[in-house]
Amino acid sequence: MHKILSLALFLLLFGCNGNKTKDNSKSENTPIENKILINDVWALTTMLESPISDDIEKRPQLEFNLKNNSFSGNNGCNQITGNLEKLTNTDLQFGPINETRMACREMKVASTFLNQLRETRLYKIKDLNLTLMDSNRKALLIFKKID
């Protein structure tokens, strides 16, 4: 009798969820999903709260490779590569960034982009957008998933 009562109590406490349903209306991912979803190709749409113009020579992009713990892409002028120094479910920090040394007409976007990557400490993914933030949660760079 004691075993039956224990089993009934266990089922009541842990086995029954009633009519609870998962809320699928949320567009923000769980942290573990963020880490998986970042492994993709992203095109820059906003830098320091300013939209990136469509008439830019070359739109900055990033591609993350979690298998190698690395990233690659371009800064609007030069190709860039490097390793991820830190990547958790919410934290992101880029290691030293290697870049080619091509001469471009406009270097302001390229240099600002690299500086913002270096300042990145946090990230979030929502609605196919990747936001890179500083330690104060200020949005530095916003990307749209393109792959």
VOPAGU-2260 file (C-alpha; in pm, 1 decimal, decimal comma):
REM VOPAGU-2260
SITE   aa  ch    i         X         Y         Z
SITE  MET   A    0       0,0       0,0       0,0
SITE  HIS   A    1     285,6     237,6      85,8
SITE  LYS   A    2     441,6     182,1    -258,9
SITE  ILE   A    3     112,9     261,5    -434,6
SITE  LEU   A    4      70,7     585,6    -239,8
SITE  SER   A    5     432,2     684,7    -313,9
SITE  LEU   A    6     384,0     613,2    -684,0
SITE  ALA   A    7      58,6     811,1    -692,6
SITE  LEU   A    8     222,1    1106,9    -518,0
SITE  PHE   A    9     520,6    1093,5    -757,0
SITE  LEU   A   10     291,0    1092,7   -1062,4
SITE  LEU   A   11      84,8    1374,0    -921,7
SITE  LEU   A   12     389,2    1593,3    -856,8
SITE  PHE   A   13     603,9    1512,9   -1159,6
SITE  GLY   A   14     401,8    1328,9   -1418,2
SITE  CYS   A   15     103,4    1548,9   -1475,5
SITE  ASN   A   16     132,0    1877,1   -1656,3
SITE  GLY   A   17    -238,5    1940,2   -1678,1
SITE  ASN   A   18    -339,7    2142,4   -1981,8
SITE  LYS   A   19     -19,5    2343,2   -2005,1
SITE  THR   A   20      80,5    2413,4   -2362,6
SITE  LYS   A   21     402,7    2549,7   -2498,2
SITE  ASP   A   22     387,4    2916,8   -2591,4
SITE  ASN   A   23     506,6    2921,4   -2952,7
SITE  SER   A   24     440,5    3293,2   -2990,5
SITE  LYS   A   25     777,1    3387,9   -2844,6
SITE  SER   A   26    1025,5    3486,4   -3111,3
SITE  GLU   A   27    1328,8    3497,6   -2883,2
SITE  ASN   A   28    1523,3    3174,5   -2871,0
SITE  THR   A   29    1641,0    2989,8   -2565,9
SITE  PRO   A   30    2011,7    3039,7   -2496,1
SITE  ILE   A   31    2107,4    2690,4   -2612,7
SITE  GLU   A   32    1928,8    2755,9   -2942,6
SITE  ASN   A   33    2121,9    3082,9   -2979,5
SITE  LYS   A   34    2452,7    2902,1   -2969,7
SITE  ILE   A   35    2336,9    2662,2   -3241,3
SITE  LEU   A   36    2173,8    2931,9   -3457,5
SITE  ILE   A   37    2477,6    3160,1   -3459,8
SITE  ASN   A   38    2653,5    2895,4   -3672,9
SITE  ASP   A   39    2550,0    3063,6   -4000,2
SITE  VAL   A   40    2614,2    3349,5   -4243,4
SITE  TRP   A   41    2508,6    3701,6   -4141,9
SITE  ALA   A   42    2499,5    4031,9   -4337,0
SITE  LEU   A   43    2534,4    4363,6   -4154,4
SITE  THR   A   44    2220,7    4579,9   -4153,9
SITE  THR   A   45    2289,7    4830,5   -3873,2
SITE  MET   A   46    2608,1    4965,9   -3717,1
SITE  LEU   A   47    2591,7    5181,7   -3403,1
SITE  GLU   A   48    2218,4    5239,3   -3456,5
SITE  SER   A   49    2270,0    5359,3   -3817,7
SITE  PRO   A   50    2133,5    5152,4   -4107,2
SITE  ILE   A   51    2389,7    5033,9   -4362,0
SITE  SER   A   52    2321,4    5191,2   -4699,7
SITE  ASP   A   53    2248,5    4967,1   -4998,2
SITE  ASP   A   54    2492,5    5167,3   -5210,0
SITE  ILE   A   55    2787,6    5053,2   -4998,1
SITE  GLU   A   56    3066,9    4900,7   -5207,0
SITE  LYS   A   57    3060,7    4568,7   -5019,0
SITE  ARG   A   58    2827,6    4481,8   -4730,4
SITE  PRO   A   59    3015,7    4347,1   -4424,2
SITE  GLN   A   60    2938,0    3983,5   -4345,7
SITE  LEU   A   61    3025,6    3725,6   -4081,9
SITE  GLU   A   62    3013,8    3349,1   -4094,2
SITE  PHE   A   63    3050,3    3149,7   -3773,4
SITE  ASN   A   64    3194,0    2797,7   -3770,4
SITE  LEU   A   65    3133,4    2642,8   -3430,0
SITE  LYS   A   66    3303,9    2316,7   -3525,4
SITE  ASN   A   67    3632,0    2507,3   -3556,6
SITE  ASN   A   68    3538,4    2777,6   -3303,3
SITE  SER   A   69    3614,7    3036,9   -3570,6
SITE  PHE   A   70    3465,1    3311,1   -3784,0
SITE  SER   A   71    3530,5    3456,1   -4128,4
SITE  GLY   A   72    3379,6    3720,4   -4352,0
SITE  ASN   A   73    3455,6    4069,4   -4471,4
SITE  ASN   A   74    3456,4    4413,3   -4315,2
SITE  GLY   A   75    3326,0    4594,8   -4620,9
SITE  CYS   A   76    3670,6    4601,6   -4779,1
SITE  ASN   A   77    3898,1    4322,3   -4659,3
SITE  GLN   A   78    3848,4    3954,6   -4585,2
SITE  ILE   A   79    3863,1    3877,6   -4213,6
SITE  THR   A   80    3919,5    3559,1   -4015,3
SITE  GLY   A   81    3983,6    3464,4   -3657,1
SITE  ASN   A   82    3892,4    3246,9   -3363,6
SITE  LEU   A   83    3619,2    3295,5   -3109,3
SITE  GLU   A   84    3782,2    3370,3   -2776,9
SITE  LYS   A   85    3459,1    3313,7   -2587,1
SITE  LEU   A   86    3122,3    3173,6   -2690,6
SITE  THR   A   87    2855,4    3074,4   -2442,2
SITE  ASN   A   88    2480,2    3082,8   -2472,2
SITE  THR   A   89    2482,6    3463,4   -2439,2
SITE  ASP   A   90    2846,7    3574,2   -2433,1
SITE  LEU   A   91    3059,0    3629,6   -2742,1
SITE  GLN   A   92    3410,9    3760,5   -2766,5
SITE  PHE   A   93    3625,4    3762,1   -3079,7
SITE  GLY   A   94    3993,6    3673,5   -3064,5
SITE  PRO   A   95    4255,2    3859,4   -3269,9
SITE  ILE   A   96    4117,0    3944,7   -3613,6
SITE  ASN   A   97    4326,5    3875,2   -3922,1
SITE  GLU   A   98    4250,1    4076,6   -4233,6
SITE  THR   A   99    4375,3    4120,0   -4585,8
SITE  ARG   A  100    4520,1    4462,9   -4668,4
SITE  MET   A  101    4338,7    4582,8   -4979,3
SITE  ALA   A  102    4307,0    4951,4   -5056,4
SITE  CYS   A  103    3944,5    5060,4   -5069,0
SITE  ARG   A  104    3784,8    5395,2   -5142,5
SITE  GLU   A  105    3595,5    5407,1   -4815,5
SITE  MET   A  106    3768,4    5264,9   -4508,1
SITE  LYS   A  107    3543,9    5420,5   -4241,0
SITE  VAL   A  108    3288,5    5135,6   -4246,4
SITE  ALA   A  109    3564,9    4873,5   -4242,4
SITE  SER   A  110    3752,7    5023,0   -3948,0
SITE  THR   A  111    3437,7    5096,0   -3744,7
SITE  PHE   A  112    3312,8    4742,0   -3809,8
SITE  LEU   A  113    3637,7    4590,3   -3680,1
SITE  ASN   A  114    3636,0    4814,6   -3373,6
SITE  GLN   A  115    3280,6    4705,4   -3289,5
SITE  LEU   A  116    3372,1    4337,7   -3326,6
SITE  ARG   A  117    3653,3    4394,6   -3077,9
SITE  GLU   A  118    3409,2    4558,9   -2832,7
SITE  THR   A  119    3154,6    4275,1   -2856,9
SITE  ARG   A  120    3086,5    4084,3   -2534,0
SITE  LEU   A  121    2724,8    3965,7   -2568,4
SITE  TYR   A  122    2485,3    3857,2   -2840,1
SITE  LYS   A  123    2123,9    3765,0   -2900,1
SITE  ILE   A  124    1930,4    3617,0   -3189,2
SITE  LYS   A  125    1570,7    3717,8   -3252,8
SITE  ASP   A  126    1361,5    3698,1   -3570,9
SITE  LEU   A  127    1661,1    3591,7   -3785,4
SITE  ASN   A  128    1859,0    3893,1   -3661,9
SITE  LEU   A  129    2186,7    3867,1   -3474,8
SITE  THR   A  130    2267,8    4156,7   -3242,5
SITE  LEU   A  131    2621,2    4197,9   -3111,4
SITE  MET   A  132    2640,1    4404,0   -2791,9
SITE  ASP   A  133    2897,5    4550,0   -2556,7
SITE  SER   A  134    2912,6    4457,7   -2188,1
SITE  ASN   A  135    2642,7    4717,8   -2110,7
SITE  ARG   A  136    2403,8    4550,8   -2359,7
SITE  LYS   A  137    2434,1    4840,3   -2604,5
SITE  ALA   A  138    2372,6    4720,4   -2961,5
SITE  LEU   A  139    2689,9    4760,9   -3167,3
SITE  LEU   A  140    2616,0    4561,5   -3482,8
SITE  ILE   A  141    2296,0    4405,5   -3613,4
SITE  PHE   A  142    2301,8    4137,0   -3882,1
SITE  LYS   A  143    2036,6    3956,9   -4084,4
SITE  LYS   A  144    2065,9    3584,8   -4154,4
SITE  ILE   A  145    2135,4    3535,8   -4525,4
SITE  ASP   A  146    2214,0    3167,2   -4559,4
